Amino acid sequence: ILRHGETEWNRSGRFQGQNNSPLTDRGKAQARAMGRLLRDRLEDTEHAPISASPLGRTQQALEIVCEELGRQPATARNDKALMKICYGDWEGKTATEVALHDRAAHELRYQDRLRNRVPNGESYLDIYHRAAAWLAGIELERETVVVAHGAFNRMLIAAACGHDPELHLDTQTPQDAIYAATNGSYQLVNTDYRDEEIT
């Protein structure tokens, strides 16, 4: 399970949701490092199913990962089910801007992040159900790669491990590491990425 890598809006602290922001040079280097790690860990780099969110930042990361695997990005499946949580009215704004301009909605959402939706957006519980439905539709006996987003990945880990999704609201989803989930457990696998790669 991969997160896409740092984007311009990640760097500026903006809610991206289902809007787009391109990968930074750092994000591209992170994606390359994740691709190298996958190349070393996958049993079948040529045929392992890869599914990716269709959003631009994940597609950028997918291209880089596939290059490291020696595969064409067209061999991956794009799936809307893997898209980032929709932040609705908050997309493109910082948390400070939201708190200043929509304090009531901000406070309501953070009273119960699992269940309360952003105005015109989704809740983490919505994403959990989306992740669980996606997981139920794949062949679990095969090693599968997912290129998606932080919030989605947290809920996918919860679904894959049979955990209460609330336990994963704050699970770290680094942009330069991979989660391996199997048999109801998960492990964070770090890459060899270093910031000096972008110099």
Phi, psi and omega per residue, in radians:
I1 nan 2.037 -3.082
L2 -1.989 2.504 2.902
R3 -1.670 2.701 -2.926
H4 -1.178 -0.459 -2.997
G5 1.929 2.797 -3.047
E6 -1.066 2.397 3.075
T7 -2.014 2.975 3.097
E8 -1.043 -0.719 -3.129
W9 -1.294 -0.527 2.997
N10 -1.022 -0.789 -3.082
R11 -1.103 -0.627 -3.110
S12 -1.644 0.060 3.046
G13 1.277 0.571 -3.127
R14 -1.749 2.527 3.026
F15 -1.183 2.111 -3.135
Q16 -1.583 -0.832 -3.095
G17 0.954 -2.292 -3.092
Q18 -1.714 0.164 2.910
N19 -1.415 3.108 -3.052
N20 -2.183 2.662 3.057
S21 -2.633 2.316 -3.067
P22 -1.276 2.760 3.041
L23 -1.131 2.481 2.975
T24 -1.357 3.034 3.038
D25 -1.046 -0.652 3.088
R26 -1.098 -0.762 3.131
G27 -1.073 -0.678 3.101
K28 -1.136 -0.703 3.115
A29 -1.169 -0.639 3.088
Q30 -1.119 -0.752 3.117
A31 -1.085 -0.693 3.126
R32 -1.118 -0.723 3.123
A33 -1.135 -0.674 3.098
M34 -1.160 -0.642 3.076
G35 -1.091 -0.727 3.097
R36 -1.101 -0.741 3.137
L37 -1.109 -0.746 3.092
L38 -1.059 -0.749 -3.139
R39 -0.997 -0.633 -3.120
D40 -1.398 -0.440 -3.006
R41 -1.764 -0.537 -3.082
L42 -1.209 2.434 3.080
E43 -1.257 -0.609 -3.092
D44 -2.358 1.512 -3.081
T45 -1.135 -0.464 -3.073
E46 -1.364 -0.577 -2.995
H47 -2.095 -0.120 -3.136
A48 -1.011 2.269 3.120
P49 -1.085 2.379 3.057
I50 -2.139 2.246 3.050
S51 -2.111 2.462 -3.081
A52 -2.435 2.597 2.962
S53 -1.106 2.525 -3.135
P54 -1.409 -0.025 -3.123
L55 -1.183 2.643 -2.998
G56 -0.962 -0.728 -3.087
R57 -1.175 -0.627 3.094
T58 -1.284 -0.571 3.090
Q59 -1.178 -0.671 3.054
Q60 -1.047 -0.837 -3.137
A61 -1.104 -0.722 3.134
L62 -1.011 -0.782 3.135
E63 -1.019 -0.747 -3.114
I64 -1.204 -0.775 3.127
V65 -1.057 -0.792 -3.139
C66 -1.109 -0.645 3.086
E67 -1.037 -0.749 3.121
E68 -1.172 -0.520 3.133
L69 -1.479 -0.141 -3.096
G70 1.276 0.544 -3.127
R71 -2.141 2.790 3.032
Q72 -1.476 2.416 3.086
P73 -0.990 -0.451 3.135
A74 -1.145 -0.252 3.100
T75 -1.378 -0.154 3.119
A76 -1.597 2.737 3.107
R77 -1.798 2.206 3.042
N78 -1.553 2.315 -3.019
D79 -2.420 2.063 -3.137
K80 -1.075 -0.417 3.129
A81 -1.077 -0.376 -3.088
L82 -1.602 0.087 -3.087
M83 -1.151 2.756 3.101
K84 -1.053 2.703 3.000
I85 -0.945 2.404 3.107
C86 -1.413 2.100 3.114
Y87 -1.634 0.170 2.995
G88 0.839 -2.146 -3.070
D89 -1.158 -0.236 -3.083
W90 -1.577 -0.175 -3.039
E91 -1.086 2.334 -3.124
G92 1.551 -0.101 -3.115
K93 -1.844 2.758 3.022
T94 -1.523 2.863 3.101
A95 -1.062 -0.637 3.123
T96 -1.130 -0.765 3.116
E97 -1.073 -0.734 3.130
V98 -1.113 -0.807 -3.111
A99 -1.087 -0.615 -3.134
L100 -1.319 -0.672 -2.997
H101 -1.736 -0.290 -3.115
D102 -2.534 0.994 -3.004
R103 -1.022 -0.719 -3.097
A104 -1.085 -0.806 3.132
A105 -1.162 -0.669 3.125
H106 -1.082 -0.839 -3.121
E107 -1.156 -0.693 3.123
L108 -1.083 -0.792 -3.117
R109 -1.080 -0.726 -3.076
Y110 -1.438 -0.088 2.983
Q111 -1.253 -0.535 3.125
D112 -2.687 1.473 -3.068
R113 -1.111 -0.471 -3.116
L114 -1.187 -0.787 -2.981
R115 -1.791 -0.508 -3.050
N116 -1.452 2.268 -3.103
R117 -1.526 2.620 2.904
V118 -1.186 2.558 3.097
P119 -0.914 2.161 -3.117
N120 1.096 0.432 -3.129
G121 -2.266 -2.718 -3.074
E122 -2.076 2.856 3.006
S123 -1.796 2.927 3.044
Y124 -1.105 -0.572 3.116
L125 -1.139 -0.646 3.042
D126 -1.012 -0.759 -3.114
I127 -1.193 -0.672 3.103
Y128 -1.029 -0.809 -3.141
H129 -1.125 -0.657 3.104
R130 -1.120 -0.769 -3.136
A131 -1.142 -0.744 -3.129
A132 -1.128 -0.702 3.116
A133 -1.144 -0.704 3.115
W134 -1.107 -0.781 -3.112
L135 -1.083 -0.659 -3.137
A136 -1.155 -0.330 -3.092
G137 -1.707 0.048 3.140
I138 -1.893 2.865 3.140
E139 -1.480 1.792 -3.003
L140 -1.265 -0.233 3.140
E141 -1.331 -0.249 -3.101
R142 -1.786 2.485 3.035
E143 -1.123 2.138 -3.020
T144 -2.226 2.453 3.123
V145 -1.869 2.366 3.078
V146 -2.122 2.232 3.055
V147 -1.995 1.882 -3.010
A148 -2.526 -2.407 -2.928
H149 -2.310 2.799 -3.069
G150 -0.919 -1.004 -3.088
A151 -1.095 -0.768 3.128
F152 -1.096 -0.775 -3.098
N153 -1.079 -0.667 3.106
R154 -1.067 -0.769 -3.124
M155 -1.273 -0.533 3.065
L156 -1.152 -0.718 3.094
I157 -1.071 -0.773 3.119
A158 -1.039 -0.803 -3.127
A159 -1.144 -0.737 -3.101
A160 -1.150 -0.546 -3.077
C161 -1.709 -0.046 -3.115
G162 1.220 0.519 -3.107
H163 -1.653 2.768 2.953
D164 -1.101 2.178 -3.089
P165 -1.041 -0.447 3.135
E166 -1.088 -0.478 3.136
L167 -1.184 -0.317 -3.055
H168 -1.923 0.197 3.132
L169 -1.045 -0.565 -3.089
D170 -1.970 0.236 3.058
T171 -1.062 2.266 -3.134
Q172 -1.209 2.387 3.070
T173 -2.192 1.388 -3.101
P174 -1.043 2.675 -3.137
Q175 -1.625 0.131 3.129
D176 -2.343 0.533 3.138
A177 -2.563 2.991 -3.105
I178 -2.234 2.470 2.960
Y179 -1.722 2.322 3.018
A180 -1.916 2.068 3.128
A181 -1.960 2.263 3.136
T182 -2.762 2.480 3.046
N183 0.882 0.719 3.063
G184 1.362 0.186 3.089
S185 -2.333 2.901 3.131
Y186 -2.468 2.744 -3.090
Q187 -2.488 2.383 3.037
L188 -1.526 2.194 -3.129
V189 -2.018 2.020 -3.097
N190 -1.417 2.584 3.074
T191 -1.544 -3.140 3.044
D192 -1.656 0.306 -3.094
Y193 -1.114 2.403 3.013
R194 -2.363 2.548 -3.106
D195 -0.984 -0.506 -3.102
E196 -1.140 -0.210 3.121
E197 -1.075 -0.439 -3.045
I198 -1.603 -0.049 -3.117
T199 -1.415 nan nan
